[in-house]
Amino acid sequence: MPDNTTLPSNTAPPTSASASTAAQPPSSSSSQQTLSPLEKEVLEEYALLLSNLNKISAALAELSEKPTLAILDSLRVLERKTSLVSTLLKASVYSIVLQQEAYNEGEREGGG
């Protein structure tokens, strides 16, 4: 018997409106009075966590819709820029080392 509980891969995540209503307790005045300040704070943190997870889900959905070639092209550009920065940094460090050696040799010749 197949398991019908799994969702298809193209199923969209729940919207923030439907998910946020599921995370909130029933809105009766008696239940609001019985919550301690700590419980209210915990519920607020859960609501914030839900909001953040929905944002991440939306960002991942947007990324998954982009064609792979566009992502690879962007990564190639980033790799070139990173390589250039790395090369320039190495050249700068090498230049500083050479200057320091020349300075030290000048001190030895003048002072010794």
KOLMI-811364 format. One record per atom (N, C-alpha, C): residue number from 1; chain; atom name; x, y, z. Coordinates in steps of 0.2 Angstrom, whole numbers, padded with zeros to 4 digits. Example, Ala and Ser with C-alpha at 12.3 -4.5 7.8 and 13.67 -1.06 7.14 Angstrom:
2
<n->1 chain->A atom->N xx->0066 yy->-0028 zz->0039>
<n->1 chain->A atom->CA xx->0062 yy->-0022 zz->0039>
<n->1 chain->A atom->C xx->0066 yy->-0016 zz->0039>
<n->2 chain->A atom->N xx->0064 yy->-0011 zz->0035>
<n->2 chain->A atom->CA xx->0068 yy->-0005 zz->0036>
<n->2 chain->A atom->C xx->0064 yy->0000 zz->0039>
END
This chain:
112
<n->1 chain->A atom->N xx->0004 yy->-0006 zz->0000>
<n->1 chain->A atom->CA xx->0000 yy->0000 zz->0000>
<n->1 chain->A atom->C xx->0004 yy->0006 zz->0000>
<n->2 chain->A atom->N xx->0004 yy->0011 zz->-0005>
<n->2 chain->A atom->CA xx->0008 yy->0017 zz->-0005>
<n->2 chain->A atom->C xx->0006 yy->0022 zz->0000>
<n->3 chain->A atom->N xx->0012 yy->0025 zz->0003>
<n->3 chain->A atom->CA xx->0011 yy->0030 zz->0008>
<n->3 chain->A atom->C xx->0009 yy->0037 zz->0005>
<n->4 chain->A atom->N xx->0003 yy->0039 zz->0006>
<n->4 chain->A atom->CA xx->0000 yy->0045 zz->0003>
<n->4 chain->A atom->C xx->0001 yy->0051 zz->0007>
<n->5 chain->A atom->N xx->0005 yy->0051 zz->0013>
<n->5 chain->A atom->CA xx->0006 yy->0056 zz->0017>
<n->5 chain->A atom->C xx->0011 yy->0061 zz->0015>
<n->6 chain->A atom->N xx->0016 yy->0059 zz->0010>
<n->6 chain->A atom->CA xx->0021 yy->0063 zz->0008>
<n->6 chain->A atom->C xx->0018 yy->0068 zz->0003>
<n->7 chain->A atom->N xx->0021 yy->0074 zz->0003>
<n->7 chain->A atom->CA xx->0019 yy->0079 zz->-0002>
<n->7 chain->A atom->C xx->0023 yy->0079 zz->-0008>
<n->8 chain->A atom->N xx->0020 yy->0081 zz->-0014>
<n->8 chain->A atom->CA xx->0024 yy->0081 zz->-0020>
<n->8 chain->A atom->C xx->0030 yy->0087 zz->-0019>
<n->9 chain->A atom->N xx->0035 yy->0086 zz->-0023>
<n->9 chain->A atom->CA xx->0041 yy->0091 zz->-0022>
<n->9 chain->A atom->C xx->0039 yy->0098 zz->-0025>
<n->10 chain->A atom->N xx->0034 yy->0099 zz->-0029>
<n->10 chain->A atom->CA xx->0032 yy->0105 zz->-0031>
<n->10 chain->A atom->C xx->0027 yy->0109 zz->-0027>
<n->11 chain->A atom->N xx->0025 yy->0106 zz->-0021>
<n->11 chain->A atom->CA xx->0021 yy->0109 zz->-0017>
<n->11 chain->A atom->C xx->0024 yy->0115 zz->-0013>
<n->12 chain->A atom->N xx->0020 yy->0120 zz->-0013>
<n->12 chain->A atom->CA xx->0023 yy->0127 zz->-0010>
<n->12 chain->A atom->C xx->0022 yy->0126 zz->-0003>
<n->13 chain->A atom->N xx->0027 yy->0130 zz->0001>
<n->13 chain->A atom->CA xx->0026 yy->0130 zz->0008>
<n->13 chain->A atom->C xx->0020 yy->0134 zz->0010>
<n->14 chain->A atom->N xx->0018 yy->0133 zz->0016>
<n->14 chain->A atom->CA xx->0012 yy->0136 zz->0018>
<n->14 chain->A atom->C xx->0013 yy->0144 zz->0019>
<n->15 chain->A atom->N xx->0008 yy->0148 zz->0017>
<n->15 chain->A atom->CA xx->0009 yy->0155 zz->0017>
<n->15 chain->A atom->C xx->0009 yy->0157 zz->0025>
<n->16 chain->A atom->N xx->0012 yy->0163 zz->0026>
<n->16 chain->A atom->CA xx->0013 yy->0165 zz->0033>
<n->16 chain->A atom->C xx->0006 yy->0166 zz->0036>
<n->17 chain->A atom->N xx->0001 yy->0168 zz->0032>
<n->17 chain->A atom->CA xx->-0006 yy->0169 zz->0035>
<n->17 chain->A atom->C xx->-0009 yy->0162 zz->0038>
<n->18 chain->A atom->N xx->-0008 yy->0157 zz->0034>
<n->18 chain->A atom->CA xx->-0011 yy->0151 zz->0036>
<n->18 chain->A atom->C xx->-0007 yy->0147 zz->0042>
<n->19 chain->A atom->N xx->0000 yy->0148 zz->0041>
<n->19 chain->A atom->CA xx->0004 yy->0145 zz->0046>
<n->19 chain->A atom->C xx->0004 yy->0149 zz->0053>
<n->20 chain->A atom->N xx->0003 yy->0156 zz->0052>
<n->20 chain->A atom->CA xx->0003 yy->0159 zz->0059>
<n->20 chain->A atom->C xx->-0003 yy->0158 zz->0063>
<n->21 chain->A atom->N xx->-0009 yy->0157 zz->0059>
<n->21 chain->A atom->CA xx->-0015 yy->0155 zz->0063>
<n->21 chain->A atom->C xx->-0015 yy->0149 zz->0066>
<n->22 chain->A atom->N xx->-0011 yy->0144 zz->0063>
<n->22 chain->A atom->CA xx->-0010 yy->0137 zz->0066>
<n->22 chain->A atom->C xx->-0006 yy->0138 zz->0072>
<n->23 chain->A atom->N xx->-0001 yy->0143 zz->0073>
<n->23 chain->A atom->CA xx->0003 yy->0143 zz->0078>
<n->23 chain->A atom->C xx->0001 yy->0147 zz->0084>
<n->24 chain->A atom->N xx->-0005 yy->0150 zz->0083>
<n->24 chain->A atom->CA xx->-0008 yy->0154 zz->0089>
<n->24 chain->A atom->C xx->-0013 yy->0151 zz->0092>
<n->25 chain->A atom->N xx->-0013 yy->0152 zz->0099>
<n->25 chain->A atom->CA xx->-0018 yy->0148 zz->0103>
<n->25 chain->A atom->C xx->-0025 yy->0151 zz->0101>
<n->26 chain->A atom->N xx->-0030 yy->0147 zz->0103>
<n->26 chain->A atom->CA xx->-0037 yy->0150 zz->0102>
<n->26 chain->A atom->C xx->-0038 yy->0157 zz->0106>
<n->27 chain->A atom->N xx->-0042 yy->0161 zz->0102>
<n->27 chain->A atom->CA xx->-0042 yy->0168 zz->0105>
<n->27 chain->A atom->C xx->-0048 yy->0169 zz->0109>
<n->28 chain->A atom->N xx->-0049 yy->0166 zz->0115>
<n->28 chain->A atom->CA xx->-0054 yy->0167 zz->0119>
<n->28 chain->A atom->C xx->-0051 yy->0171 zz->0125>
<n->29 chain->A atom->N xx->-0055 yy->0175 zz->0128>
<n->29 chain->A atom->CA xx->-0052 yy->0180 zz->0133>
<n->29 chain->A atom->C xx->-0050 yy->0176 zz->0139>
<n->30 chain->A atom->N xx->-0053 yy->0170 zz->0141>
<n->30 chain->A atom->CA xx->-0051 yy->0166 zz->0147>
<n->30 chain->A atom->C xx->-0044 yy->0163 zz->0146>
<n->31 chain->A atom->N xx->-0042 yy->0161 zz->0139>
<n->31 chain->A atom->CA xx->-0036 yy->0158 zz->0138>
<n->31 chain->A atom->C xx->-0030 yy->0164 zz->0138>
<n->32 chain->A atom->N xx->-0032 yy->0170 zz->0136>
<n->32 chain->A atom->CA xx->-0027 yy->0175 zz->0137>
<n->32 chain->A atom->C xx->-0026 yy->0177 zz->0144>
<n->33 chain->A atom->N xx->-0030 yy->0176 zz->0148>
<n->33 chain->A atom->CA xx->-0029 yy->0178 zz->0155>
<n->33 chain->A atom->C xx->-0025 yy->0173 zz->0159>
<n->34 chain->A atom->N xx->-0025 yy->0167 zz->0157>
<n->34 chain->A atom->CA xx->-0022 yy->0161 zz->0160>
<n->34 chain->A atom->C xx->-0015 yy->0160 zz->0158>
<n->35 chain->A atom->N xx->-0013 yy->0164 zz->0153>
<n->35 chain->A atom->CA xx->-0006 yy->0164 zz->0151>
<n->35 chain->A atom->C xx->-0001 yy->0168 zz->0155>
<n->36 chain->A atom->N xx->0004 yy->0165 zz->0157>
<n->36 chain->A atom->CA xx->0009 yy->0169 zz->0161>
<n->36 chain->A atom->C xx->0013 yy->0173 zz->0156>
<n->37 chain->A atom->N xx->0017 yy->0178 zz->0159>
<n->37 chain->A atom->CA xx->0021 yy->0182 zz->0155>
<n->37 chain->A atom->C xx->0026 yy->0178 zz->0151>
<n->38 chain->A atom->N xx->0029 yy->0173 zz->0154>
<n->38 chain->A atom->CA xx->0034 yy->0169 zz->0151>
<n->38 chain->A atom->C xx->0031 yy->0165 zz->0145>
<n->39 chain->A atom->N xx->0025 yy->0162 zz->0146>
<n->39 chain->A atom->CA xx->0021 yy->0159 zz->0141>
<n->39 chain->A atom->C xx->0020 yy->0163 zz->0135>
<n->40 chain->A atom->N xx->0018 yy->0170 zz->0137>
<n->40 chain->A atom->CA xx->0017 yy->0174 zz->0131>
<n->40 chain->A atom->C xx->0023 yy->0176 zz->0127>
<n->41 chain->A atom->N xx->0029 yy->0176 zz->0131>
<n->41 chain->A atom->CA xx->0035 yy->0178 zz->0128>
<n->41 chain->A atom->C xx->0037 yy->0172 zz->0123>
<n->42 chain->A atom->N xx->0036 yy->0166 zz->0126>
<n->42 chain->A atom->CA xx->0038 yy->0160 zz->0122>
<n->42 chain->A atom->C xx->0034 yy->0160 zz->0116>
<n->43 chain->A atom->N xx->0027 yy->0161 zz->0116>
<n->43 chain->A atom->CA xx->0023 yy->0161 zz->0110>
<n->43 chain->A atom->C xx->0025 yy->0166 zz->0105>
<n->44 chain->A atom->N xx->0027 yy->0172 zz->0108>
<n->44 chain->A atom->CA xx->0030 yy->0177 zz->0103>
<n->44 chain->A atom->C xx->0036 yy->0175 zz->0100>
<n->45 chain->A atom->N xx->0040 yy->0172 zz->0103>
<n->45 chain->A atom->CA xx->0047 yy->0169 zz->0100>
<n->45 chain->A atom->C xx->0045 yy->0164 zz->0095>
<n->46 chain->A atom->N xx->0040 yy->0160 zz->0096>
<n->46 chain->A atom->CA xx->0038 yy->0155 zz->0091>
<n->46 chain->A atom->C xx->0035 yy->0158 zz->0085>
<n->47 chain->A atom->N xx->0031 yy->0163 zz->0086>
<n->47 chain->A atom->CA xx->0029 yy->0167 zz->0080>
<n->47 chain->A atom->C xx->0034 yy->0170 zz->0076>
<n->48 chain->A atom->N xx->0039 yy->0173 zz->0080>
<n->48 chain->A atom->CA xx->0045 yy->0176 zz->0076>
<n->48 chain->A atom->C xx->0049 yy->0170 zz->0073>
<n->49 chain->A atom->N xx->0050 yy->0165 zz->0076>
<n->49 chain->A atom->CA xx->0053 yy->0159 zz->0073>
<n->49 chain->A atom->C xx->0049 yy->0157 zz->0066>
<n->50 chain->A atom->N xx->0043 yy->0156 zz->0067>
<n->50 chain->A atom->CA xx->0039 yy->0155 zz->0061>
<n->50 chain->A atom->C xx->0040 yy->0160 zz->0056>
<n->51 chain->A atom->N xx->0040 yy->0166 zz->0057>
<n->51 chain->A atom->CA xx->0041 yy->0171 zz->0052>
<n->51 chain->A atom->C xx->0047 yy->0170 zz->0049>
<n->52 chain->A atom->N xx->0053 yy->0169 zz->0053>
<n->52 chain->A atom->CA xx->0059 yy->0168 zz->0050>
<n->52 chain->A atom->C xx->0060 yy->0162 zz->0045>
<n->53 chain->A atom->N xx->0057 yy->0156 zz->0048>
<n->53 chain->A atom->CA xx->0057 yy->0150 zz->0044>
<n->53 chain->A atom->C xx->0053 yy->0151 zz->0037>
<n->54 chain->A atom->N xx->0047 yy->0155 zz->0037>
<n->54 chain->A atom->CA xx->0044 yy->0157 zz->0031>
<n->54 chain->A atom->C xx->0048 yy->0161 zz->0026>
<n->55 chain->A atom->N xx->0052 yy->0166 zz->0029>
<n->55 chain->A atom->CA xx->0056 yy->0170 zz->0025>
<n->55 chain->A atom->C xx->0061 yy->0165 zz->0021>
<n->56 chain->A atom->N xx->0064 yy->0161 zz->0025>
<n->56 chain->A atom->CA xx->0069 yy->0156 zz->0023>
<n->56 chain->A atom->C xx->0066 yy->0152 zz->0017>
<n->57 chain->A atom->N xx->0060 yy->0149 zz->0019>
<n->57 chain->A atom->CA xx->0057 yy->0145 zz->0014>
<n->57 chain->A atom->C xx->0056 yy->0149 zz->0007>
<n->58 chain->A atom->N xx->0054 yy->0155 zz->0008>
<n->58 chain->A atom->CA xx->0052 yy->0159 zz->0002>
<n->58 chain->A atom->C xx->0059 yy->0160 zz->-0002>
<n->59 chain->A atom->N xx->0064 yy->0162 zz->0002>
<n->59 chain->A atom->CA xx->0071 yy->0163 zz->-0002>
<n->59 chain->A atom->C xx->0073 yy->0156 zz->-0005>
<n->60 chain->A atom->N xx->0072 yy->0151 zz->-0002>
<n->60 chain->A atom->CA xx->0074 yy->0144 zz->-0005>
<n->60 chain->A atom->C xx->0070 yy->0143 zz->-0011>
<n->61 chain->A atom->N xx->0064 yy->0144 zz->-0011>
<n->61 chain->A atom->CA xx->0059 yy->0143 zz->-0016>
<n->61 chain->A atom->C xx->0061 yy->0147 zz->-0022>
<n->62 chain->A atom->N xx->0063 yy->0154 zz->-0021>
<n->62 chain->A atom->CA xx->0065 yy->0158 zz->-0026>
<n->62 chain->A atom->C xx->0072 yy->0156 zz->-0029>
<n->63 chain->A atom->N xx->0076 yy->0153 zz->-0025>
<n->63 chain->A atom->CA xx->0083 yy->0151 zz->-0028>
<n->63 chain->A atom->C xx->0082 yy->0144 zz->-0032>
<n->64 chain->A atom->N xx->0077 yy->0140 zz->-0030>
<n->64 chain->A atom->CA xx->0076 yy->0134 zz->-0033>
<n->64 chain->A atom->C xx->0073 yy->0135 zz->-0040>
<n->65 chain->A atom->N xx->0070 yy->0141 zz->-0041>
<n->65 chain->A atom->CA xx->0066 yy->0143 zz->-0047>
<n->65 chain->A atom->C xx->0071 yy->0145 zz->-0053>
<n->66 chain->A atom->N xx->0077 yy->0148 zz->-0050>
<n->66 chain->A atom->CA xx->0082 yy->0151 zz->-0055>
<n->66 chain->A atom->C xx->0085 yy->0145 zz->-0059>
<n->67 chain->A atom->N xx->0087 yy->0146 zz->-0065>
<n->67 chain->A atom->CA xx->0090 yy->0141 zz->-0069>
<n->67 chain->A atom->C xx->0097 yy->0140 zz->-0066>
<n->68 chain->A atom->N xx->0100 yy->0134 zz->-0067>
<n->68 chain->A atom->CA xx->0106 yy->0132 zz->-0064>
<n->68 chain->A atom->C xx->0112 yy->0136 zz->-0068>
<n->69 chain->A atom->N xx->0111 yy->0137 zz->-0074>
<n->69 chain->A atom->CA xx->0116 yy->0141 zz->-0078>
<n->69 chain->A atom->C xx->0117 yy->0148 zz->-0075>
<n->70 chain->A atom->N xx->0112 yy->0151 zz->-0073>
<n->70 chain->A atom->CA xx->0113 yy->0158 zz->-0071>
<n->70 chain->A atom->C xx->0116 yy->0158 zz->-0064>
<n->71 chain->A atom->N xx->0115 yy->0153 zz->-0060>
<n->71 chain->A atom->CA xx->0118 yy->0152 zz->-0054>
<n->71 chain->A atom->C xx->0126 yy->0151 zz->-0055>
<n->72 chain->A atom->N xx->0127 yy->0146 zz->-0059>
<n->72 chain->A atom->CA xx->0134 yy->0145 zz->-0061>
<n->72 chain->A atom->C xx->0138 yy->0151 zz->-0064>
<n->73 chain->A atom->N xx->0135 yy->0154 zz->-0068>
<n->73 chain->A atom->CA xx->0138 yy->0160 zz->-0071>
<n->73 chain->A atom->C xx->0140 yy->0165 zz->-0065>
<n->74 chain->A atom->N xx->0135 yy->0166 zz->-0061>
<n->74 chain->A atom->CA xx->0136 yy->0171 zz->-0055>
<n->74 chain->A atom->C xx->0142 yy->0169 zz->-0051>
<n->75 chain->A atom->N xx->0142 yy->0162 zz->-0050>
<n->75 chain->A atom->CA xx->0148 yy->0159 zz->-0046>
<n->75 chain->A atom->C xx->0154 yy->0160 zz->-0049>
<n->76 chain->A atom->N xx->0154 yy->0159 zz->-0056>
<n->76 chain->A atom->CA xx->0161 yy->0160 zz->-0059>
<n->76 chain->A atom->C xx->0163 yy->0167 zz->-0059>
<n->77 chain->A atom->N xx->0159 yy->0172 zz->-0059>
<n->77 chain->A atom->CA xx->0161 yy->0179 zz->-0058>
<n->77 chain->A atom->C xx->0163 yy->0180 zz->-0051>
<n->78 chain->A atom->N xx->0160 yy->0178 zz->-0046>
<n->78 chain->A atom->CA xx->0162 yy->0178 zz->-0039>
<n->78 chain->A atom->C xx->0169 yy->0175 zz->-0038>
<n->79 chain->A atom->N xx->0170 yy->0169 zz->-0042>
<n->79 chain->A atom->CA xx->0176 yy->0166 zz->-0041>
<n->79 chain->A atom->C xx->0182 yy->0170 zz->-0044>
<n->80 chain->A atom->N xx->0181 yy->0173 zz->-0050>
<n->80 chain->A atom->CA xx->0186 yy->0177 zz->-0053>
<n->80 chain->A atom->C xx->0188 yy->0183 zz->-0048>
<n->81 chain->A atom->N xx->0183 yy->0186 zz->-0045>
<n->81 chain->A atom->CA xx->0184 yy->0192 zz->-0041>
<n->81 chain->A atom->C xx->0188 yy->0190 zz->-0035>
<n->82 chain->A atom->N xx->0186 yy->0184 zz->-0032>
<n->82 chain->A atom->CA xx->0189 yy->0182 zz->-0026>
<n->82 chain->A atom->C xx->0196 yy->0180 zz->-0028>
<n->83 chain->A atom->N xx->0198 yy->0177 zz->-0033>
<n->83 chain->A atom->CA xx->0204 yy->0176 zz->-0035>
<n->83 chain->A atom->C xx->0209 yy->0182 zz->-0036>
<n->84 chain->A atom->N xx->0206 yy->0187 zz->-0039>
<n->84 chain->A atom->CA xx->0209 yy->0193 zz->-0040>
<n->84 chain->A atom->C xx->0211 yy->0196 zz->-0033>
<n->85 chain->A atom->N xx->0206 yy->0196 zz->-0029>
<n->85 chain->A atom->CA xx->0207 yy->0199 zz->-0022>
<n->85 chain->A atom->C xx->0213 yy->0195 zz->-0019>
<n->86 chain->A atom->N xx->0213 yy->0189 zz->-0019>
<n->86 chain->A atom->CA xx->0218 yy->0185 zz->-0016>
<n->86 chain->A atom->C xx->0225 yy->0186 zz->-0019>
<n->87 chain->A atom->N xx->0225 yy->0187 zz->-0026>
<n->87 chain->A atom->CA xx->0232 yy->0188 zz->-0029>
<n->87 chain->A atom->C xx->0234 yy->0195 zz->-0027>
<n->88 chain->A atom->N xx->0230 yy->0200 zz->-0026>
<n->88 chain->A atom->CA xx->0232 yy->0207 zz->-0024>
<n->88 chain->A atom->C xx->0234 yy->0207 zz->-0017>
<n->89 chain->A atom->N xx->0231 yy->0203 zz->-0013>
<n->89 chain->A atom->CA xx->0233 yy->0202 zz->-0006>
<n->89 chain->A atom->C xx->0240 yy->0199 zz->-0005>
<n->90 chain->A atom->N xx->0241 yy->0194 zz->-0009>
<n->90 chain->A atom->CA xx->0247 yy->0190 zz->-0008>
<n->90 chain->A atom->C xx->0253 yy->0195 zz->-0011>
<n->91 chain->A atom->N xx->0252 yy->0199 zz->-0016>
<n->91 chain->A atom->CA xx->0256 yy->0204 zz->-0019>
<n->91 chain->A atom->C xx->0258 yy->0209 zz->-0014>
<n->92 chain->A atom->N xx->0253 yy->0211 zz->-0010>
<n->92 chain->A atom->CA xx->0254 yy->0217 zz->-0005>
<n->92 chain->A atom->C xx->0258 yy->0214 zz->0001>
<n->93 chain->A atom->N xx->0257 yy->0208 zz->0003>
<n->93 chain->A atom->CA xx->0260 yy->0205 zz->0008>
<n->93 chain->A atom->C xx->0268 yy->0204 zz->0006>
<n->94 chain->A atom->N xx->0269 yy->0201 zz->0000>
<n->94 chain->A atom->CA xx->0275 yy->0200 zz->-0002>
<n->94 chain->A atom->C xx->0279 yy->0207 zz->-0003>
<n->95 chain->A atom->N xx->0276 yy->0212 zz->-0005>
<n->95 chain->A atom->CA xx->0279 yy->0219 zz->-0005>
<n->95 chain->A atom->C xx->0281 yy->0221 zz->0001>
<n->96 chain->A atom->N xx->0277 yy->0221 zz->0006>
<n->96 chain->A atom->CA xx->0278 yy->0223 zz->0013>
<n->96 chain->A atom->C xx->0284 yy->0219 zz->0016>
<n->97 chain->A atom->N xx->0285 yy->0212 zz->0015>
<n->97 chain->A atom->CA xx->0290 yy->0208 zz->0017>
<n->97 chain->A atom->C xx->0297 yy->0211 zz->0014>
<n->98 chain->A atom->N xx->0297 yy->0212 zz->0007>
<n->98 chain->A atom->CA xx->0303 yy->0214 zz->0004>
<n->98 chain->A atom->C xx->0305 yy->0221 zz->0007>
<n->99 chain->A atom->N xx->0300 yy->0226 zz->0008>
<n->99 chain->A atom->CA xx->0302 yy->0232 zz->0011>
<n->99 chain->A atom->C xx->0305 yy->0231 zz->0018>
<n->100 chain->A atom->N xx->0302 yy->0227 zz->0022>
<n->100 chain->A atom->CA xx->0305 yy->0226 zz->0028>
<n->100 chain->A atom->C xx->0312 yy->0223 zz->0028>
<n->101 chain->A atom->N xx->0313 yy->0218 zz->0023>
<n->101 chain->A atom->CA xx->0320 yy->0215 zz->0023>
<n->101 chain->A atom->C xx->0325 yy->0221 zz->0021>
<n->102 chain->A atom->N xx->0323 yy->0225 zz->0016>
<n->102 chain->A atom->CA xx->0327 yy->0230 zz->0014>
<n->102 chain->A atom->C xx->0328 yy->0235 zz->0019>
<n->103 chain->A atom->N xx->0323 yy->0237 zz->0023>
<n->103 chain->A atom->CA xx->0324 yy->0241 zz->0029>
<n->103 chain->A atom->C xx->0329 yy->0238 zz->0034>
<n->104 chain->A atom->N xx->0328 yy->0232 zz->0035>
<n->104 chain->A atom->CA xx->0333 yy->0228 zz->0040>
<n->104 chain->A atom->C xx->0340 yy->0228 zz->0038>
<n->105 chain->A atom->N xx->0341 yy->0227 zz->0031>
<n->105 chain->A atom->CA xx->0348 yy->0227 zz->0028>
<n->105 chain->A atom->C xx->0351 yy->0234 zz->0029>
<n->106 chain->A atom->N xx->0347 yy->0239 zz->0028>
<n->106 chain->A atom->CA xx->0349 yy->0246 zz->0028>
<n->106 chain->A atom->C xx->0351 yy->0248 zz->0035>
<n->107 chain->A atom->N xx->0348 yy->0245 zz->0040>
<n->107 chain->A atom->CA xx->0350 yy->0246 zz->0047>
<n->107 chain->A atom->C xx->0356 yy->0243 zz->0049>
<n->108 chain->A atom->N xx->0357 yy->0237 zz->0046>
<n->108 chain->A atom->CA xx->0363 yy->0233 zz->0048>
<n->108 chain->A atom->C xx->0369 yy->0236 zz->0045>
<n->109 chain->A atom->N xx->0368 yy->0239 zz->0039>
<n->109 chain->A atom->CA xx->0374 yy->0242 zz->0035>
<n->109 chain->A atom->C xx->0376 yy->0249 zz->0038>
<n->110 chain->A atom->N xx->0371 yy->0252 zz->0040>
<n->110 chain->A atom->CA xx->0372 yy->0259 zz->0043>
<n->110 chain->A atom->C xx->0374 yy->0258 zz->0050>
<n->111 chain->A atom->N xx->0371 yy->0254 zz->0054>
<n->111 chain->A atom->CA xx->0372 yy->0253 zz->0061>
<n->111 chain->A atom->C xx->0378 yy->0249 zz->0063>
<n->112 chain->A atom->N xx->0381 yy->0244 zz->0058>
<n->112 chain->A atom->CA xx->0386 yy->0240 zz->0060>
<n->112 chain->A atom->C xx->0392 yy->0241 zz->0058>
END
